Amino acid sequence: MSEVFISYAHSTAREARAAAEALRALGYSVWLDEDLPAHRAFTQAIEEELTKAKAALVIWSADAARSEWVLSEANRAREAHKLVQVAVDNARLPMPFDQIQCADLAGWSGDANHPGWRKALESIAELAPSGATRGGHASAAPSSGLPKEPLLAVLAFDNHSGDPDLTFFSDGVSQEILDTVARGSQLKVIAPSSSFQFRGPDKAVRRVAADLKATHLLDGSVRRAGSRVRISAHLVDCASETALWSDRFDRELADVFALQDEIAEAVASALKVALAPAPKPSVIKPETYEAYLRAQPMVHTYLYSVDQAVVPLLEQVVASAPTFAAAWESLAIARAKLLRSGAATQAYSEARAGVFDAAQTALSLDPTRGLAHLALAFLEPWSAHARRELLIDRALAADENSALLRIWRALHLTYVGRSQAALAEGRRAAALDPLLPFGKVALVSPLAQLGRYGESLELWDRWVGEAIPTITFSAPLVHAAIAGDWERFDRYDVLLPPGQPLFPQADGDRQVRRFFSILRSNDREAMLRSLARARALVRETGTLPLNALDQLEIFGLRDEAFELAEVASFDHMSRPDGPLPMTAFGPNVIFEHLRDGGLPADPRFLRLCAKLGLVSYWLDTGNWPDCADTVAYDFRAEARRVAGLG
């Protein structure tokens, strides 16, 4: 039995699915008419589900007000005293529903903190209280707005060493304590890229709780003098603003790992969460640990790239402390990012072996090192979709609270066309790390694949300032251009910092600027010149970047795009030494920019997908792309035919 029945007109199916997804994330069971069983008479099934549901959410729109089905369902819900109403446009509600409270959801894009959505959740929570509390979720509870399940924010401990240059050290110790808590327990911990933004007067408990939705806060200070370190820490309950635990520790710096464990165990005990011991190196020199802490911002500041100086620094760390699993993991990720970005100075095979060795060493020392699995996933060629997904899933199994890993899983899902799943993963990442700038990519990329550019642009309006420079600025410009919103395009373009590239690829700026110019001017001759360049490239090299096919589709040259896809080879995307993800466009681009269905709307799309390893992935895993249910032809049958199975 579903707890919440959703009634809507099909013109607002997007809002209905967003509401269903948000409610399910809170623990509710939800019924939409797309859940109708094939063998049941739909009238009978709808009546049964509406009768059994504890709450009926009616999404009013101009079309809904004219729909006999919505009117009937809303009236039955009203008579049963379980009606919850929201309106997504300015259409007048029909009688007698215009006399009943209705939340305003105009412009809603799934934001959990939207006032209208919060108002609807309060009503649903009253009618179906079991769903509001299942799994510890309390976003529907009006009393505090904080989740009941513990959500810990570890702040950057204050540097009391008297030397501003040692801030990196206090930040690093805070990061290590955070990691120890997060990896040794099932406790949800907000990522440091969000929690470390609160410093000085911004550390007020109420502000942190409001901005991060944290239930508990761990803060403290670090004082270092030579080889001695003093750490003071306190754990605060955000709702009552009272300290649950506090202590001060004086140690030799060589004992820092034992000290991190002590603090983590004290926090876990105060929150009554079991903490599993993590392996630590037996001995580490203070200067080695300091070098490791210096390296961390260099490894993790950017999503795709890394400061080249960090690799030799980490190589010195692991040479001094060969059993330090965290350092091996950081070295694996740093080497993998250099390899992905095309910045590695070694031969590809040698650089690849370096990533593999560092990752395997980290995992042999500590199997819970999720980023080591991610480093291995970076080594997989584009077409190894199932293998890359397996490695990312292993990474998340080891570290399920990592926002970074969830971002990478969301991006992987866009590579295989699973946009709805990617969007859900992106929202999980945002909940774990709400202020992480490059985390926004995991939300807007799936929206672009779904053709929901209006929503992606609304998000960019809020993020575009903070997104610079850690997100490549091409994303909001591309979304505005595809949507034909040149006013937004110009506004975003003005904000682009001087000298910042739109794409990391060589010659990327000139190419993407030319694309924008052609699209804006609707220059047919320029579009045909782009086609001529694509044909020449296939003749000269035998292959073609996937974004070229995407651009031809946008220019209205779909037949020409598929003609080129038929003759071009993409075998290089299956070789382990083929072009890397950041030096060539990945398969996510062929699912994007869905004007009139885009490339997937044509059955010839499956022949292209077979070349890219996507058809075999879908058939082997059963994880079909979203377009399989939206195109006008039988996508699954065509996939089997292309694969020679029917």
C-alpha positions in Angstrom: 0.0 0.0 0.0 1.3 3.5 -0.9 1.1 6.2 1.7 1.0 9.1 -0.8 -1.1 9.2 -4.0 -0.1 11.9 -6.5 -2.8 13.3 -8.9 -1.7 15.5 -11.7 -2.2 16.4 -15.4 0.4 14.9 -17.7 1.7 18.4 -18.7 3.1 18.5 -15.1 4.6 15.1 -15.1 8.0 16.6 -14.4 6.8 18.2 -11.2 4.9 15.0 -10.2 8.1 12.9 -10.7 10.1 15.4 -8.7 7.6 15.3 -5.9 7.6 11.5 -5.9 11.4 11.3 -5.8 11.6 13.8 -3.0 8.9 12.0 -0.9 10.6 8.6 -1.5 13.9 10.0 -0.4 12.1 10.9 2.9 10.9 7.3 3.4 7.4 7.6 2.0 5.9 5.0 -0.4 4.4 6.9 -3.3 2.0 6.0 -6.2 1.9 7.7 -9.6 -0.3 6.6 -12.5 2.9 5.6 -14.3 3.0 2.8 -11.8 -0.2 1.3 -13.2 0.2 -2.5 -13.7 -0.2 -3.7 -17.2 -2.7 -6.4 -16.3 -5.1 -4.3 -14.3 -8.0 -2.1 -15.4 -6.6 1.4 -14.7 -9.9 2.7 -13.2 -10.0 0.0 -10.6 -6.3 0.3 -9.8 -6.5 4.1 -9.4 -9.5 3.8 -7.1 -7.9 1.2 -4.9 -4.6 3.2 -4.6 -6.5 6.4 -3.8 -8.6 4.7 -1.2 -5.6 3.0 0.5 -3.4 6.1 0.5 -3.1 8.2 3.7 -2.5 11.4 1.8 -3.4 12.5 -1.7 -1.1 15.2 -3.2 -2.9 17.1 -6.0 -0.7 19.1 -8.3 -3.0 21.9 -9.7 -2.3 23.5 -13.1 -4.5 25.0 -15.8 -4.6 21.5 -17.4 -5.4 19.8 -14.1 -8.3 22.1 -13.5 -9.8 20.9 -16.8 -9.0 17.2 -16.2 -12.0 15.1 -15.2 -9.6 12.6 -13.7 -7.8 15.1 -11.5 -11.1 16.7 -10.4 -12.5 13.3 -9.5 -9.4 12.2 -7.6 -9.2 15.6 -5.8 -12.8 15.4 -4.8 -12.5 11.9 -3.4 -9.4 13.0 -1.4 -11.3 16.0 -0.1 -14.2 13.9 1.1 -11.8 11.5 2.8 -10.1 14.4 4.5 -6.7 13.5 3.1 -6.3 16.2 0.4 -3.0 18.1 0.1 -2.9 20.8 -2.6 -0.1 22.5 -4.5 -0.3 24.8 -7.5 2.5 25.1 -10.1 1.0 28.0 -12.2 -1.3 30.9 -11.7 -4.4 29.2 -12.9 -7.5 29.6 -10.7 -8.4 26.5 -8.7 -11.9 25.1 -9.5 -14.6 25.1 -6.9 -14.7 24.0 -4.1 -10.9 23.5 -4.0 -10.3 27.3 -4.2 -11.6 27.4 -0.6 -9.0 25.0 0.7 -5.4 25.8 1.6 -3.0 25.3 -1.4 0.8 25.7 -1.3 2.4 27.7 -4.1 5.0 25.6 -6.0 5.4 27.9 -9.0 8.9 27.5 -10.4 9.7 24.6 -8.1 12.7 22.5 -9.3 12.9 19.9 -6.5 14.5 22.2 -3.9 13.7 20.6 -0.5 13.8 24.0 1.2 11.2 25.7 -1.1 8.6 27.3 1.2 5.7 25.8 -0.7 7.2 22.3 -0.7 7.9 22.6 3.1 4.3 23.6 3.6 3.1 20.6 1.6 5.4 18.3 3.5 4.0 19.5 6.8 0.5 18.5 5.7 1.6 15.1 4.4 3.5 14.4 7.6 0.3 15.0 9.6 -1.7 12.6 7.5 1.1 10.0 7.1 3.3 10.3 10.2 5.0 6.9 9.7 6.6 8.0 6.4 8.0 11.2 7.9 10.0 9.3 10.5 11.0 6.1 8.6 14.7 5.9 8.2 15.2 8.8 10.6 14.1 11.4 8.0 12.5 14.4 9.5 12.5 16.9 6.6 8.7 16.7 6.7 8.6 17.6 10.4 7.8 21.3 10.9 9.2 21.6 14.4 13.0 22.1 13.7 13.8 21.5 10.0 16.7 19.3 11.1 17.0 15.6 10.3 16.5 13.3 13.3 19.2 10.9 12.1 22.6 12.3 13.4 24.3 14.4 10.8 27.7 15.7 12.0 29.5 18.8 10.8 33.2 18.8 11.7 34.5 22.4 11.5 38.0 23.5 10.7 39.7 23.6 14.1 41.1 27.0 15.0 44.8 27.5 14.7 46.2 28.6 18.1 49.8 28.1 17.2 50.6 31.8 16.8 51.8 31.2 13.2 49.2 31.9 10.5 51.2 29.6 8.2 50.2 26.6 10.3 46.5 26.9 9.4 47.1 24.1 6.9 48.1 21.9 9.9 45.0 22.6 12.0 42.8 22.1 8.9 44.6 18.9 8.1 44.2 17.5 11.6 40.5 18.4 11.5 40.2 16.7 8.1 41.8 13.5 9.5 39.5 13.5 12.5 36.5 13.9 10.2 37.7 11.0 8.0 38.3 8.8 11.0 34.7 9.3 12.2 33.2 9.0 8.8 35.0 5.9 7.7 34.9 4.0 11.0 31.1 4.2 11.4 27.8 4.5 9.7 27.5 8.1 10.9 26.7 10.6 8.2 29.3 13.4 8.2 29.2 16.6 6.1 32.2 16.9 3.8 34.9 19.4 4.7 34.5 21.4 1.5 31.2 22.6 3.0 31.9 22.5 6.8 35.3 24.1 6.6 33.8 27.2 5.0 32.6 28.2 8.5 35.4 30.1 10.4 35.6 32.7 13.1 32.2 34.3 13.8 30.5 32.1 11.2 30.9 29.2 13.5 27.8 30.0 15.5 25.9 26.8 16.1 22.6 28.1 14.8 24.1 29.3 11.5 25.9 26.0 10.9 22.8 24.0 11.7 20.7 26.2 9.4 23.0 26.2 6.4 24.2 22.6 6.6 21.1 21.0 8.3 23.6 19.4 10.8 22.3 17.9 14.0 25.7 17.9 15.8 28.8 20.0 15.5 32.4 19.1 16.3 34.8 22.0 16.7 38.0 22.7 18.5 41.5 24.2 18.3 45.0 23.0 17.5 48.2 24.4 19.1 51.5 23.1 17.8 54.9 23.8 19.4 57.7 21.9 17.7 57.0 18.2 18.1 54.2 18.7 20.6 50.6 19.3 19.8 47.6 20.2 21.9 44.1 19.6 20.6 40.9 20.8 22.3 37.6 19.5 21.0 33.9 19.8 21.8 30.8 18.1 20.5 27.6 20.2 20.5 24.0 19.2 20.0 22.6 21.8 17.5 19.0 21.7 18.6 19.7 22.5 22.3 23.1 24.2 21.7 24.6 22.3 24.6 27.9 20.5 24.7 27.7 16.7 24.8 31.4 16.1 25.2 34.6 18.1 25.4 38.2 17.3 26.2 41.8 18.5 25.7 44.7 16.3 24.6 48.5 16.9 24.8 50.6 14.6 22.8 53.8 14.2 20.8 53.1 14.7 17.1 54.2 11.1 16.5 51.1 10.0 18.4 48.7 12.0 16.2 47.0 8.9 14.8 46.2 7.5 18.2 44.9 10.9 19.2 42.6 11.1 16.1 41.2 7.7 17.1 40.6 8.9 20.7 38.7 11.9 19.5 36.7 9.9 17.0 35.8 7.3 19.5 34.7 9.9 22.0 32.4 11.5 19.4 31.0 8.1 18.4 30.4 7.3 22.1 28.6 10.6 22.7 26.4 9.9 19.7 26.2 6.1 20.6 27.6 5.1 17.2 29.9 2.1 16.9 33.3 3.0 15.5 35.4 0.4 13.8 39.2 0.7 14.2 41.1 1.7 11.1 44.6 0.6 10.4 47.3 3.2 11.0 51.0 3.3 10.2 53.0 2.1 13.2 55.5 5.1 13.1 55.4 8.3 11.2 57.8 11.3 11.5 56.2 14.7 12.4 57.7 16.2 9.2 56.2 13.4 7.1 52.8 13.9 8.5 53.1 17.7 7.9 54.0 17.0 4.3 50.9 14.8 3.9 48.7 17.5 5.3 50.2 20.1 2.9 49.4 17.8 0.0 45.7 17.3 0.7 44.4 20.7 -0.7 46.6 20.2 -3.7 44.9 16.8 -4.4 41.3 17.7 -3.8 40.7 21.3 -4.7 39.6 20.5 -8.3 37.4 17.7 -9.6 39.3 16.8 -12.7 42.9 18.1 -12.3 45.6 18.3 -9.7 48.7 20.4 -8.9 51.6 18.5 -10.5 53.9 19.3 -7.5 51.8 17.1 -5.2 53.0 13.8 -6.7 56.6 14.1 -5.7 55.5 15.4 -2.3 53.4 12.4 -1.7 56.0 10.1 -3.1 58.3 11.4 -0.4 55.6 10.7 2.2 55.0 7.1 1.3 58.8 6.5 1.0 59.1 7.7 4.7 55.9 6.0 5.9 55.3 2.9 3.6 52.4 1.7 5.7 50.5 5.0 5.6 47.3 3.9 3.6 45.8 7.4 3.3 49.0 8.7 1.7 49.0 5.9 -0.8 45.4 6.6 -1.6 46.1 10.4 -2.2 49.0 9.4 -4.4 46.8 7.1 -6.5 44.2 9.9 -7.0 46.8 12.5 -7.8 48.5 10.3 -10.4 45.1 9.3 -11.8 44.1 12.9 -12.3 47.3 13.8 -14.0 46.7 10.8 -16.3 43.1 11.8 -17.0 43.9 15.4 -17.8 46.7 14.5 -20.2 49.3 16.2 -17.9 51.3 13.2 -17.0 55.0 13.6 -18.1 55.6 9.8 -18.3 54.7 7.4 -21.0 51.0 6.3 -20.7 51.8 2.7 -19.7 54.3 3.8 -17.0 51.9 6.4 -15.6 49.0 3.9 -15.6 51.2 1.4 -13.7 51.9 4.1 -11.1 48.2 4.7 -10.5 47.5 1.0 -10.2 50.4 0.3 -7.8 49.5 3.2 -5.5 45.8 2.2 -5.4 46.5 -1.5 -4.8 49.0 -0.6 -2.0 46.4 1.6 -0.3 43.7 -1.1 -0.5 46.1 -3.8 0.8 46.8 -1.7 3.8 43.2 -0.5 4.4 40.3 -2.0 2.3 38.1 0.9 3.3 39.9 3.4 1.1 37.2 4.3 -1.3 39.1 6.8 -3.4 41.7 4.1 -4.2 38.9 2.2 -6.0 38.0 5.4 -7.8 41.6 5.8 -8.9 41.3 2.3 -10.5 38.0 3.3 -12.1 39.8 6.3 -13.8 42.0 3.8 -15.6 39.2 2.1 -17.4 38.6 3.0 -21.1 35.4 4.8 -22.1 33.6 1.7 -23.3 34.2 -0.3 -20.1 31.0 0.9 -18.6 30.2 -2.1 -16.4 33.7 -2.4 -15.0 33.9 1.3 -14.2 30.5 1.2 -12.5 31.6 -1.9 -10.4 34.7 0.0 -9.2 32.8 3.1 -8.3 30.2 1.0 -6.4 33.0 -0.7 -4.6 34.3 2.7 -3.6 30.9 3.7 -2.2 30.6 0.5 -0.4 33.8 1.3 1.4 32.9 5.0 2.0 29.2 5.6 1.5 29.4 9.1 3.1 31.7 10.5 0.5 30.1 13.3 -1.5 33.0 13.1 -4.0 32.3 9.5 -4.7 28.6 10.1 -5.2 29.5 13.0 -7.6 31.6 10.6 -9.7 28.9 8.0 -9.6 26.4 10.6 -10.9 28.7 11.5 -13.7 29.2 7.9 -14.6 25.4 7.4 -14.8 25.2 10.3 -17.3 27.8 8.5 -19.4 25.3 5.5 -19.8 22.2 7.7 -20.2 20.7 7.0 -16.8 19.8 10.7 -16.1 17.1 10.2 -13.4 19.4 8.0 -11.4 22.3 10.5 -11.8 20.0 13.3 -10.6 19.1 11.3 -7.5 22.8 10.6 -6.8 23.7 14.2 -7.3 21.1 15.2 -4.7 22.6 12.7 -2.3 26.0 14.3 -2.9 24.5 17.8 -2.3 23.0 16.7 1.0 26.4 15.4 2.2 28.3 18.5 0.9 25.8 21.3 0.2 28.4 24.0 -0.4 30.8 22.1 -2.6 31.1 24.1 -5.9 32.0 21.4 -8.3 29.3 19.2 -6.8 26.8 21.3 -8.8 27.9 19.5 -12.0 26.3 16.3 -10.6 22.9 18.1 -10.5 22.9 20.2 -13.7 24.4 17.5 -16.1 21.5 15.1 -15.6 19.0 17.9 -16.0 20.6 18.8 -19.4 20.3 15.2 -20.5 16.6 15.3 -19.6 16.2 18.5 -21.6 15.2 20.4 -18.5 17.3 23.4 -19.3 14.9 25.8 -17.5 15.7 24.1 -14.2 19.4 23.9 -14.9 19.5 27.6 -15.6 17.6 28.4 -12.5 20.2 26.5 -10.5 23.0 28.3 -12.4 21.5 31.6 -11.6 22.1 30.8 -7.9 25.5 29.1 -8.3 27.2 30.9 -11.1 29.1 33.3 -8.9 30.3 30.6 -6.4 31.0 28.1 -9.2 34.0 30.1 -10.4 36.7 28.9 -10.7 36.3 25.3 -9.5 33.8 24.4 -12.2 34.6 24.7 -15.8 32.5 27.7 -16.8 31.4 26.1 -20.1 28.4 24.4 -18.5 26.1 27.4 -17.8 27.1 29.0 -21.1 26.2 25.8 -23.0 22.9 25.3 -21.2 21.9 28.9 -21.9 22.9 28.6 -25.6 21.0 25.4 -26.1 17.9 26.8 -24.4 18.2 29.9 -26.6 18.4 32.1 -23.5 20.9 34.7 -24.8 20.2 37.2 -22.0 21.4 34.7 -19.5 24.3 33.7 -21.8 25.5 37.3 -21.9 25.1 37.6 -18.1 27.1 34.5 -17.5 29.7 35.4 -20.1 30.4 38.7 -18.4 31.1 36.9 -15.1 33.8 34.6 -16.7 37.1 35.6 -15.1 39.6 36.9 -17.6 41.9 34.2 -19.0 39.8 31.3 -17.6 39.4 28.5 -20.2 36.0 27.2 -21.1 37.4 23.7 -21.8 40.6 22.1 -20.7 41.1 20.6 -24.2 43.6 22.2 -26.5 41.9 24.7 -28.8 38.7 24.2 -26.8 37.9 27.9 -26.3 38.0 28.7 -30.0 35.9 25.7 -31.0 33.2 26.3 -28.4 33.1 30.0 -29.1 32.5 29.2 -32.8 29.7 26.9 -31.8 28.0 29.6 -29.7 28.4 32.1 -32.5 26.9 29.8 -35.1 24.0 28.8 -32.9 23.2 32.4 -31.9 23.2 33.7 -35.5 21.5 30.6 -36.9 24.1 30.8 -39.7 23.2 28.0 -42.1 26.4 28.4 -44.1 28.5 28.1 -41.0 26.7 25.0 -40.0 27.4 23.4 -43.3 31.1 24.4 -43.0 31.1 22.6 -39.6 29.7 19.5 -41.4 32.4 19.8 -44.0 35.1 19.9 -41.3 33.6 16.8 -39.6 33.6 14.9 -42.9 37.2 15.9 -43.6 38.3 14.8 -40.1 36.7 11.3 -40.7 38.5 11.0 -44.0 41.8 12.0 -42.5 41.7 10.2 -39.2 39.0 7.6 -39.5 37.2 8.8 -36.4 35.3 11.8 -34.9 34.8 13.3 -31.5 31.4 12.5 -30.1 30.6 16.2 -29.4 30.8 16.8 -33.2 27.9 14.5 -33.7 26.0 16.3 -30.9 26.7 19.7 -32.5 25.5 18.5 -35.9 22.2 17.3 -34.3 21.8 20.7 -32.7 22.3 22.3 -36.1 19.5 20.3 -37.5 21.8 17.9 -39.4 20.7 14.7 -37.8 20.9 12.5 -41.0 24.4 13.8 -41.7 25.4 13.1 -38.1 24.3 9.5 -38.4 26.0 9.1 -41.8 29.3 10.1 -40.2 28.7 7.8 -37.2 28.2 4.9 -39.6 31.6 5.3 -41.2 33.7 6.6 -38.2 35.5 4.2 -36.0 35.4 4.5 -32.2 37.6 1.5 -31.5 40.1 3.8 -29.6 37.5 4.2 -26.9 37.8 0.5 -26.0 41.6 0.4 -25.7 43.1 0.8 -22.2 45.6 3.2 -23.8 43.0 5.1 -25.7 42.0 8.8 -25.2 41.3 9.6 -21.6 38.1 11.0 -20.2 39.4 14.6 -19.9 41.2 14.6 -23.3 38.2 13.5 -25.3 34.5 13.9 -25.0 32.7 11.0 -23.3 29.5 9.3 -24.3 27.4 11.6 -22.0 27.3 14.2 -24.8 25.2 12.0 -27.2 22.4 12.0 -24.6 22.5 15.7 -24.0 20.7 18.7 -25.6 17.5 16.8 -26.3 15.7 19.0 -28.8 12.9 17.0 -30.3 14.4 13.9 -28.6 17.9 14.5 -29.8 20.0 11.7 -31.3 18.2 9.0 -29.2 15.0 9.7 -31.0 16.3 8.0 -34.1 16.7 4.2 -34.2 20.1 4.6 -35.8 21.2 5.8 -32.4 21.5 2.2 -31.3 24.1 1.4 -34.0 26.2 4.3 -32.6 25.7 3.0 -29.1 26.8 -0.5 -30.0 30.1 1.0 -31.2 30.6 2.7 -27.8 29.9 -0.4 -25.7 26.6 1.0 -24.4 24.3 -1.6 -26.0 26.2 -4.5 -24.4 26.2 -2.6 -21.1 22.4 -2.1 -21.2 21.7 -5.7 -22.2 24.1 -7.3 -19.7 23.0 -5.2 -16.7 19.4 -4.4 -17.5 20.1 -0.8 -16.5 18.4 0.9 -19.5 18.8 4.6 -20.2 15.9 7.0 -19.6 15.4 7.5 -23.3 14.4 3.8 -23.6 11.0 4.8 -22.2 10.6 8.1 -24.1 11.4 7.4 -27.7 8.7 6.5 -30.2 10.2 3.2 -31.2 10.9 0.0 -29.2 14.3 0.9 -27.9 15.0 -2.4 -26.1 13.9 -4.5 -29.1 16.1 -2.4 -31.4 19.1 -2.8 -29.0 18.6 -6.6 -29.1 18.4 -6.5 -32.9 21.6 -4.4 -33.2 23.4 -6.9 -30.8 22.3 -9.8 -33.0 19.9 -11.2 -30.4 16.7 -10.9 -32.3 
